[in-house]
Every structure is written in structure tokens, then in C-alpha cells.
Amino acid sequence: MRFLVNGPEVRPDIQDYLDATGNEKEVESYRRSVYNWNPITTPDNILRLTKSSLGTFGWCRRQYFHEKFDGLRGEENADHIRGKNVHDMVEWFWNNFTEEQEQQAIHLLVKGKMDEARQLFFDAVPQPPSPYMYGEEEQIHQWLEWQLRRLEYTGGDEWRPAGVEANIHATRFVEVDGEAIPIHMRGFIDSLFRDGEGYALMELKTGKYKKRGKVPSMRAEMQFYKMMLEHSPHAEFLPITHWGWEFPGGGIKDGEGATIHYEPTTAAKRIETTVENKIKKLIKAHIEMDFPTDPWLGKPPKGMPLEELRDSGKMKCHWCSHVDACEFWSLTDSALDKMLEELK
């Protein structure tokens, strides 16, 4: 069940951005940009790039092609609904928890009345017309507990974010094979906080937390946002000195538990080069219109039928909604047998 606590599910459009910022250069760049950029058929356009599209390209180029050129969309599942509901409530909290309520909570905390302060936080958020179905309430309560503890620690100093769902646009050039290619970067950043002499990017994650598998990819996402801000006119959020992730439901599906991972940007060695190279590869794929399938999670086991491989979760296709449209699955049996033989 979707609980639209902030009203209709509509994000600010480019006109809203222009009205709020007056950044005409970025608006013009955005209006020129498209996801399905092809330098031959759409020479007057430029590539539009988001954290999500870069991630999809890195996962499977063919999935990226189906989404950005064919316009296919993935199916919404329980994980998506939970994520949207929790994100919506966090946004609602920061936009509606008043300074008066904040001072009331601080007053209770100073007097050692933690339970009363906690109840004030929990009572502040609206309740859905029918109970949440996918564990949203537990994650919202965990997130509220973290904010309460932060308020106790900071006494309200820089407790509130400097930006919530910050709408950022940036134009830049990327050198690919000696040519400067213009692109438009666009994104909504969950929250930004003051941290000493700079700012911290914070992302809310509603899936499981596994440090070994999650942190490298999340650092790449944050570097994308950092890069986007540094090429944008939004100097009010610079410099970015830290980033972090909140996993209030990090224990689901055998995860390691509710976790906040926070670090200076310097903890990620060579991440800037890594993300820049990812962007160059994506641009080059558009220039060459080369988006092959990449279905394998490591080397496939021998002797297992493809459909069984997919259903076992040993192929990326297990999580893809575009299998019916994918050229990989439309190949003849003999071609597939040959492909598997070559991979041995």
C-alpha cells in the first residue's frame, strides 16, 4: 500500500527548478538533454545522466538500452513500495516537524525524559489509513530514534538538514577519445547536512545492509552526487567533505542489522577516477550504439539449464523485468549452447 503522505506523487519539474533558482543555463541544458541520445539521429541533443541510469548501465548495458531507448519500465514490487513510503515519511518529517516541537523535545531530553521525547517524535508523524504491509513502520521508528539521539547529542546545533530532496542540475564536458562531449547531470539528493567546514551527503536506504557488498557501490553513487554538485551552480552545498548512508531496516533478508555508515570522502581512494571512467564508458556506448547483454553473475555453473540458472538467482536476469524483450533470451537454443560452451 502506498501512503502518499506528501500528496500526489509528483516531483518538481524543470519549470519549478527555474522558478526556484533562476538558473537559466541549467534549464536550457536540461531541455536539450535526453536519455536516448544518439549522436547520429539526435545530434542537437545531449546525454542526460543520473545516478540511477549510470548504475543501470554498470549492471547490464542491455537493460539500460531497454529502459532508455525502448522506454520499458520495471515492475513495482514490495521493496519499491516500502522504499517510497519510508522516503516520503522522512521528507515529511523534515518539512513539517516544527521548531517548537524541536525545542519541546530538547527540553524533555535535558530533563532526562527520553521516553516522553521519543513519544513526541513518534506522535508527530502521520499514520496511514490502513497498516503498512512491508515493514515501513519499524524502519520509520528506527529512523526517528536515530534523529532523536542526534538531537540529544547536538542540542539542535546543525541538527536539521541544509537540504532535503535537493533538486540539482549540472552541465559539464567529458573527454572521450580526445573529444569534449557535453552532458547534463540531474539528481535529487535525499539530504545534506552541515559538517564542520563543509557538507555531508546522506542517503536513506531501505534494503538490507551488507558492508562488503554495499559500500563500494554506494561510494560510487555519492561520488556521482559530489561531482554533480561541483559542476552545478549550487555552491551553497560545497564543499562536500563527508557522506553516509542510513539503513534503518538493514537486518532484513539476512542483512547485518540497522546501520548508519558515515565517513569522510577521503576514505574512498580513487573513487573519483572510477566514476569518471564509468561515465566515459557510458558515453562511448552511446557514440558507438553498443549495448550488449551482460547476464552473468560471475562464471555460470556447468550443466545447469538457463531457465534454472535464472530462477536460482545466479543470473542478473533474475532481477530484470525486461527478459521477454531481451535479445539474449530470443536466441536459438543452439546459439545459447554455443555461448555457454565458449564461457567454459
Contacts in CASP RR format, 6 or more apart in sequence:
PFRMAT RR
TARGET T0000
AUTHOR 0000-0000-0000
METHOD contacts of the structure
MODEL  1
MRFLVNGPEVRPDIQDYLDATGNEKEVESYRRSVYNWNPITTPDNILRLT
KSSLGTFGWCRRQYFHEKFDGLRGEENADHIRGKNVHDMVEWFWNNFTEE
QEQQAIHLLVKGKMDEARQLFFDAVPQPPSPYMYGEEEQIHQWLEWQLRR
LEYTGGDEWRPAGVEANIHATRFVEVDGEAIPIHMRGFIDSLFRDGEGYA
LMELKTGKYKKRGKVPSMRAEMQFYKMMLEHSPHAEFLPITHWGWEFPGG
GIKDGEGATIHYEPTTAAKRIETTVENKIKKLIKAHIEMDFPTDPWLGKP
PKGMPLEELRDSGKMKCHWCSHVDACEFWSLTDSALDKMLEELK
1 81 0 8 1.000
1 128 0 8 1.000
1 130 0 8 1.000
1 132 0 8 1.000
1 133 0 8 1.000
2 9 0 8 1.000
2 81 0 8 1.000
2 84 0 8 1.000
2 85 0 8 1.000
3 85 0 8 1.000
3 88 0 8 1.000
3 89 0 8 1.000
3 128 0 8 1.000
3 129 0 8 1.000
3 132 0 8 1.000
3 136 0 8 1.000
4 88 0 8 1.000
5 88 0 8 1.000
5 89 0 8 1.000
5 92 0 8 1.000
5 126 0 8 1.000
5 128 0 8 1.000
6 88 0 8 1.000
6 91 0 8 1.000
6 92 0 8 1.000
6 95 0 8 1.000
9 84 0 8 1.000
11 167 0 8 1.000
11 188 0 8 1.000
12 20 0 8 1.000
12 167 0 8 1.000
14 27 0 8 1.000
14 30 0 8 1.000
14 31 0 8 1.000
16 167 0 8 1.000
17 23 0 8 1.000
17 26 0 8 1.000
17 27 0 8 1.000
17 30 0 8 1.000
17 167 0 8 1.000
17 169 0 8 1.000
18 24 0 8 1.000
18 27 0 8 1.000
20 167 0 8 1.000
21 233 0 8 1.000
23 169 0 8 1.000
23 233 0 8 1.000
25 171 0 8 1.000
25 233 0 8 1.000
26 169 0 8 1.000
26 170 0 8 1.000
26 171 0 8 1.000
26 184 0 8 1.000
26 232 0 8 1.000
26 233 0 8 1.000
27 169 0 8 1.000
29 46 0 8 1.000
29 169 0 8 1.000
29 171 0 8 1.000
29 182 0 8 1.000
29 184 0 8 1.000
30 48 0 8 1.000
30 169 0 8 1.000
30 184 0 8 1.000
30 186 0 8 1.000
32 44 0 8 1.000
32 45 0 8 1.000
32 46 0 8 1.000
32 184 0 8 1.000
33 45 0 8 1.000
33 46 0 8 1.000
33 47 0 8 1.000
33 48 0 8 1.000
33 183 0 8 1.000
33 184 0 8 1.000
33 186 0 8 1.000
34 42 0 8 1.000
34 45 0 8 1.000
34 46 0 8 1.000
34 47 0 8 1.000
34 48 0 8 1.000
35 47 0 8 1.000
35 48 0 8 1.000
35 53 0 8 1.000
35 67 0 8 1.000
35 68 0 8 1.000
35 69 0 8 1.000
36 42 0 8 1.000
36 68 0 8 1.000
36 69 0 8 1.000
37 45 0 8 1.000
37 46 0 8 1.000
37 47 0 8 1.000
37 48 0 8 1.000
37 286 0 8 1.000
38 286 0 8 1.000
38 289 0 8 1.000
39 286 0 8 1.000
39 287 0 8 1.000
40 289 0 8 1.000
46 181 0 8 1.000
46 182 0 8 1.000
46 183 0 8 1.000
46 184 0 8 1.000
47 181 0 8 1.000
47 183 0 8 1.000
47 184 0 8 1.000
47 282 0 8 1.000
47 283 0 8 1.000
47 286 0 8 1.000
48 183 0 8 1.000
48 184 0 8 1.000
48 186 0 8 1.000
49 183 0 8 1.000
49 184 0 8 1.000
49 185 0 8 1.000
49 186 0 8 1.000
49 279 0 8 1.000
49 282 0 8 1.000
50 185 0 8 1.000
50 186 0 8 1.000
50 187 0 8 1.000
51 187 0 8 1.000
51 221 0 8 1.000
51 224 0 8 1.000
51 225 0 8 1.000
53 64 0 8 1.000
53 67 0 8 1.000
53 68 0 8 1.000
53 282 0 8 1.000
54 224 0 8 1.000
54 275 0 8 1.000
54 278 0 8 1.000
54 279 0 8 1.000
54 282 0 8 1.000
55 221 0 8 1.000
56 63 0 8 1.000
56 64 0 8 1.000
56 67 0 8 1.000
57 64 0 8 1.000
57 278 0 8 1.000
57 281 0 8 1.000
57 282 0 8 1.000
57 285 0 8 1.000
58 64 0 8 1.000
58 278 0 8 1.000
58 282 0 8 1.000
59 294 0 8 1.000
59 316 0 8 1.000
60 293 0 8 1.000
60 294 0 8 1.000
60 295 0 8 1.000
60 316 0 8 1.000
60 320 0 8 1.000
61 285 0 8 1.000
61 290 0 8 1.000
61 291 0 8 1.000
61 292 0 8 1.000
61 293 0 8 1.000
61 294 0 8 1.000
62 291 0 8 1.000
62 292 0 8 1.000
62 293 0 8 1.000
62 294 0 8 1.000
62 322 0 8 1.000
62 326 0 8 1.000
62 327 0 8 1.000
62 328 0 8 1.000
63 316 0 8 1.000
63 320 0 8 1.000
63 322 0 8 1.000
63 326 0 8 1.000
64 291 0 8 1.000
65 291 0 8 1.000
66 72 0 8 1.000
66 322 0 8 1.000
66 325 0 8 1.000
66 326 0 8 1.000
67 73 0 8 1.000
67 74 0 8 1.000
67 322 0 8 1.000
69 291 0 8 1.000
70 325 0 8 1.000
72 321 0 8 1.000
72 322 0 8 1.000
72 325 0 8 1.000
73 321 0 8 1.000
74 321 0 8 1.000
74 322 0 8 1.000
75 321 0 8 1.000
78 133 0 8 1.000
78 134 0 8 1.000
79 134 0 8 1.000
79 206 0 8 1.000
79 207 0 8 1.000
81 133 0 8 1.000
81 134 0 8 1.000
82 134 0 8 1.000
82 135 0 8 1.000
82 136 0 8 1.000
82 139 0 8 1.000
82 206 0 8 1.000
82 207 0 8 1.000
83 136 0 8 1.000
83 206 0 8 1.000
83 207 0 8 1.000
85 128 0 8 1.000
85 132 0 8 1.000
85 134 0 8 1.000
85 136 0 8 1.000
86 136 0 8 1.000
86 139 0 8 1.000
86 140 0 8 1.000
86 143 0 8 1.000
86 204 0 8 1.000
86 206 0 8 1.000
86 248 0 8 1.000
87 190 0 8 1.000
87 204 0 8 1.000
87 206 0 8 1.000
89 125 0 8 1.000
89 126 0 8 1.000
89 136 0 8 1.000
89 140 0 8 1.000
90 140 0 8 1.000
90 143 0 8 1.000
90 190 0 8 1.000
90 191 0 8 1.000
90 204 0 8 1.000
91 164 0 8 1.000
91 165 0 8 1.000
92 125 0 8 1.000
92 126 0 8 1.000
93 124 0 8 1.000
93 125 0 8 1.000
93 144 0 8 1.000
93 147 0 8 1.000
94 160 0 8 1.000
94 161 0 8 1.000
94 164 0 8 1.000
94 191 0 8 1.000
95 164 0 8 1.000
96 124 0 8 1.000
97 124 0 8 1.000
101 120 0 8 1.000
101 124 0 8 1.000
102 151 0 8 1.000
102 156 0 8 1.000
102 159 0 8 1.000
102 160 0 8 1.000
104 120 0 8 1.000
105 117 0 8 1.000
105 120 0 8 1.000
105 121 0 8 1.000
105 148 0 8 1.000
105 151 0 8 1.000
106 151 0 8 1.000
106 155 0 8 1.000
106 156 0 8 1.000
108 114 0 8 1.000
108 116 0 8 1.000
108 117 0 8 1.000
108 120 0 8 1.000
109 117 0 8 1.000
109 148 0 8 1.000
109 151 0 8 1.000
109 152 0 8 1.000
109 155 0 8 1.000
114 148 0 8 1.000
114 152 0 8 1.000
117 148 0 8 1.000
117 152 0 8 1.000
118 144 0 8 1.000
118 145 0 8 1.000
118 148 0 8 1.000
121 144 0 8 1.000
121 145 0 8 1.000
121 147 0 8 1.000
121 148 0 8 1.000
122 141 0 8 1.000
122 144 0 8 1.000
125 140 0 8 1.000
125 144 0 8 1.000
131 137 0 8 1.000
138 248 0 8 1.000
138 249 0 8 1.000
139 206 0 8 1.000
139 248 0 8 1.000
139 249 0 8 1.000
140 248 0 8 1.000
142 248 0 8 1.000
142 249 0 8 1.000
142 258 0 8 1.000
143 204 0 8 1.000
143 246 0 8 1.000
143 248 0 8 1.000
146 246 0 8 1.000
146 248 0 8 1.000
146 260 0 8 1.000
147 159 0 8 1.000
150 159 0 8 1.000
151 159 0 8 1.000
158 193 0 8 1.000
158 194 0 8 1.000
158 195 0 8 1.000
158 196 0 8 1.000
161 191 0 8 1.000
161 192 0 8 1.000
161 193 0 8 1.000
161 202 0 8 1.000
162 192 0 8 1.000
162 193 0 8 1.000
162 194 0 8 1.000
162 199 0 8 1.000
162 236 0 8 1.000
162 237 0 8 1.000
163 189 0 8 1.000
163 191 0 8 1.000
163 192 0 8 1.000
163 237 0 8 1.000
164 190 0 8 1.000
164 191 0 8 1.000
165 188 0 8 1.000
165 189 0 8 1.000
165 190 0 8 1.000
165 191 0 8 1.000
166 188 0 8 1.000
166 189 0 8 1.000
166 191 0 8 1.000
166 192 0 8 1.000
166 234 0 8 1.000
166 237 0 8 1.000
167 187 0 8 1.000
167 188 0 8 1.000
168 185 0 8 1.000
168 186 0 8 1.000
168 187 0 8 1.000
168 188 0 8 1.000
168 189 0 8 1.000
168 225 0 8 1.000
168 228 0 8 1.000
168 229 0 8 1.000
168 232 0 8 1.000
168 234 0 8 1.000
169 184 0 8 1.000
169 185 0 8 1.000
169 186 0 8 1.000
169 187 0 8 1.000
169 232 0 8 1.000
170 184 0 8 1.000
170 185 0 8 1.000
170 186 0 8 1.000
170 228 0 8 1.000
170 229 0 8 1.000
170 230 0 8 1.000
170 231 0 8 1.000
170 232 0 8 1.000
170 233 0 8 1.000
171 182 0 8 1.000
171 183 0 8 1.000
171 184 0 8 1.000
171 185 0 8 1.000
171 231 0 8 1.000
172 182 0 8 1.000
172 183 0 8 1.000
172 185 0 8 1.000
172 231 0 8 1.000
173 180 0 8 1.000
173 181 0 8 1.000
173 182 0 8 1.000
173 183 0 8 1.000
174 180 0 8 1.000
174 181 0 8 1.000
174 183 0 8 1.000
174 276 0 8 1.000
174 279 0 8 1.000
174 280 0 8 1.000
174 283 0 8 1.000
175 181 0 8 1.000
175 280 0 8 1.000
176 280 0 8 1.000
176 283 0 8 1.000
176 284 0 8 1.000
176 287 0 8 1.000
177 284 0 8 1.000
181 283 0 8 1.000
181 287 0 8 1.000
183 279 0 8 1.000
183 283 0 8 1.000
185 224 0 8 1.000
185 227 0 8 1.000
185 228 0 8 1.000
185 231 0 8 1.000
185 232 0 8 1.000
186 228 0 8 1.000
187 225 0 8 1.000
187 228 0 8 1.000
189 201 0 8 1.000
189 203 0 8 1.000
189 225 0 8 1.000
190 202 0 8 1.000
190 203 0 8 1.000
190 204 0 8 1.000
191 201 0 8 1.000
191 202 0 8 1.000
191 204 0 8 1.000
192 199 0 8 1.000
192 200 0 8 1.000
192 201 0 8 1.000
192 202 0 8 1.000
192 237 0 8 1.000
193 199 0 8 1.000
193 200 0 8 1.000
193 202 0 8 1.000
194 200 0 8 1.000
195 241 0 8 1.000
195 242 0 8 1.000
196 241 0 8 1.000
197 239 0 8 1.000
197 241 0 8 1.000
198 238 0 8 1.000
198 239 0 8 1.000
198 240 0 8 1.000
198 241 0 8 1.000
198 242 0 8 1.000
199 237 0 8 1.000
199 238 0 8 1.000
199 239 0 8 1.000
199 240 0 8 1.000
199 241 0 8 1.000
199 242 0 8 1.000
200 240 0 8 1.000
200 241 0 8 1.000
200 242 0 8 1.000
200 243 0 8 1.000
200 244 0 8 1.000
200 262 0 8 1.000
201 222 0 8 1.000
201 225 0 8 1.000
201 226 0 8 1.000
201 240 0 8 1.000
201 242 0 8 1.000
201 243 0 8 1.000
201 244 0 8 1.000
202 243 0 8 1.000
202 244 0 8 1.000
202 245 0 8 1.000
202 246 0 8 1.000
203 218 0 8 1.000
203 221 0 8 1.000
203 222 0 8 1.000
203 243 0 8 1.000
203 244 0 8 1.000
203 245 0 8 1.000
203 246 0 8 1.000
204 245 0 8 1.000
204 246 0 8 1.000
204 248 0 8 1.000
205 214 0 8 1.000
205 218 0 8 1.000
205 245 0 8 1.000
205 246 0 8 1.000
205 247 0 8 1.000
205 250 0 8 1.000
206 247 0 8 1.000
206 248 0 8 1.000
206 249 0 8 1.000
207 247 0 8 1.000
207 249 0 8 1.000
207 250 0 8 1.000
207 252 0 8 1.000
207 253 0 8 1.000
208 247 0 8 1.000
208 249 0 8 1.000
208 250 0 8 1.000
208 251 0 8 1.000
208 252 0 8 1.000
208 253 0 8 1.000
208 254 0 8 1.000
208 255 0 8 1.000
208 256 0 8 1.000
208 257 0 8 1.000
209 247 0 8 1.000
209 249 0 8 1.000
209 250 0 8 1.000
209 251 0 8 1.000
209 255 0 8 1.000
209 256 0 8 1.000
209 257 0 8 1.000
209 258 0 8 1.000
209 259 0 8 1.000
209 261 0 8 1.000
210 255 0 8 1.000
210 256 0 8 1.000
211 256 0 8 1.000
211 259 0 8 1.000
211 261 0 8 1.000
214 245 0 8 1.000
215 261 0 8 1.000
218 244 0 8 1.000
218 245 0 8 1.000
218 261 0 8 1.000
219 243 0 8 1.000
219 268 0 8 1.000
219 271 0 8 1.000
220 271 0 8 1.000
220 274 0 8 1.000
220 275 0 8 1.000
220 278 0 8 1.000
222 243 0 8 1.000
222 244 0 8 1.000
222 265 0 8 1.000
223 265 0 8 1.000
223 268 0 8 1.000
223 271 0 8 1.000
223 272 0 8 1.000
223 274 0 8 1.000
223 275 0 8 1.000
224 275 0 8 1.000
225 240 0 8 1.000
225 243 0 8 1.000
226 240 0 8 1.000
226 243 0 8 1.000
226 265 0 8 1.000
227 272 0 8 1.000
227 275 0 8 1.000
227 276 0 8 1.000
229 237 0 8 1.000
229 238 0 8 1.000
229 240 0 8 1.000
230 238 0 8 1.000
230 240 0 8 1.000
240 265 0 8 1.000
241 264 0 8 1.000
241 265 0 8 1.000
242 262 0 8 1.000
242 263 0 8 1.000
242 264 0 8 1.000
242 265 0 8 1.000
243 262 0 8 1.000
243 263 0 8 1.000
243 265 0 8 1.000
244 260 0 8 1.000
244 261 0 8 1.000
244 262 0 8 1.000
244 263 0 8 1.000
245 259 0 8 1.000
245 260 0 8 1.000
245 261 0 8 1.000
245 262 0 8 1.000
246 260 0 8 1.000
247 257 0 8 1.000
247 258 0 8 1.000
247 259 0 8 1.000
247 260 0 8 1.000
247 261 0 8 1.000
248 258 0 8 1.000
249 257 0 8 1.000
249 258 0 8 1.000
250 256 0 8 1.000
250 257 0 8 1.000
250 258 0 8 1.000
250 259 0 8 1.000
251 257 0 8 1.000
251 258 0 8 1.000
265 271 0 8 1.000
284 290 0 8 1.000
285 291 0 8 1.000
293 326 0 8 1.000
293 327 0 8 1.000
293 328 0 8 1.000
294 316 0 8 1.000
295 315 0 8 1.000
295 316 0 8 1.000
295 317 0 8 1.000
295 328 0 8 1.000
296 315 0 8 1.000
296 316 0 8 1.000
296 343 0 8 1.000
297 313 0 8 1.000
297 314 0 8 1.000
297 315 0 8 1.000
297 316 0 8 1.000
299 343 0 8 1.000
300 309 0 8 1.000
300 314 0 8 1.000
300 315 0 8 1.000
300 340 0 8 1.000
300 343 0 8 1.000
301 309 0 8 1.000
301 314 0 8 1.000
302 344 0 8 1.000
304 312 0 8 1.000
304 314 0 8 1.000
306 315 0 8 1.000
306 336 0 8 1.000
306 340 0 8 1.000
309 315 0 8 1.000
310 317 0 8 1.000
310 318 0 8 1.000
310 323 0 8 1.000
311 318 0 8 1.000
312 318 0 8 1.000
313 319 0 8 1.000
317 323 0 8 1.000
317 326 0 8 1.000
317 328 0 8 1.000
317 329 0 8 1.000
320 326 0 8 1.000
323 329 0 8 1.000
331 339 0 8 1.000
END
